[in-house]
């Protein structure tokens, strides 16, 4: 099993590559020393660093598809080259002008940071919020937006990739295949 670590603003990103596939994780409160112990104590370190991730959490739900051989939520290379569906999610983001409230980098302005919100928000809650709005918080409904509703899964994938730290730039490009 090979691994790569990189320190960033949101913590330490770790990518594990094994015969089973690739798993990318971001640890908020780990140190580089803890990462170096990876070979000796992988499981205890993951349990201590990752925090509580139960079967119903958003993090587990999003990693489950890739871990069980299903279709991954998104594909990203070099932090900004994404699969066509995720690119459509970015296009929906732009078309709906979500950046007016959530900021060009999804870090929040009048509306909350989606980088932080999607760390805990389930896909079902995300869809409900976008579809129905939250008028008490100032968010309008996008149920009448064909572009958004046709690409709701793709929009979630794009924002989840940003939240997970796998998509490192707000503006992405489509992978050339």
HUTAHU-V446059 format. One record per pair of residues at least 12 apart in sequence whose C-alpha atoms are under 8 Angstrom apart, sorted by the first residue. I is the first residue (numbers start at 1). J is the second residue. If there is no record, write none. Layout:
# HUTAHU-V446059
i->(I	I)
j->(J	J)
This chain:
# HUTAHU-V446059
i->(1	1	1	1	2	2	2	3	3	3	4	5	10	10	10	11	11	11	11	11	12	12	12	12	12	12	12	13	13	13	14	14	24	25	26	26	26	27	27	28	29	30	57	57	58	58	58	58	58	58	59	59	73	74	74	74	74	76	76	77	79	79	79	79	80	80	80	80	80	80	80	81	81	81	81	82	82	82	82	83	83	84	84	85	86	86	86	86	87	87	87	87	87	88	88	88	89	89	89	89	89	89	89	89	90	90	90	90	90	92	92	92	92	93	93	95	96	96	96	102	104	105	105	106	111	111	114	114	115	115	115	115	115	116	118	118	118	119	119	119	123	126	127	129	130	130	131	131)
j->(16	17	18	19	16	17	18	15	16	17	16	35	26	27	28	26	27	28	29	30	26	27	28	29	30	31	32	25	26	27	26	27	166	164	50	164	165	49	50	49	49	49	120	122	118	119	120	121	122	123	119	120	157	86	157	158	161	166	167	175	166	167	168	169	167	168	169	170	171	172	173	172	173	174	175	172	173	174	175	174	175	174	175	154	154	155	157	158	154	158	172	173	174	151	154	155	151	152	153	154	155	156	157	158	154	155	158	171	172	147	148	151	155	148	155	147	145	147	148	114	170	169	170	170	138	139	159	163	159	160	162	163	164	163	159	160	163	160	163	164	156	156	152	141	142	143	143	149)
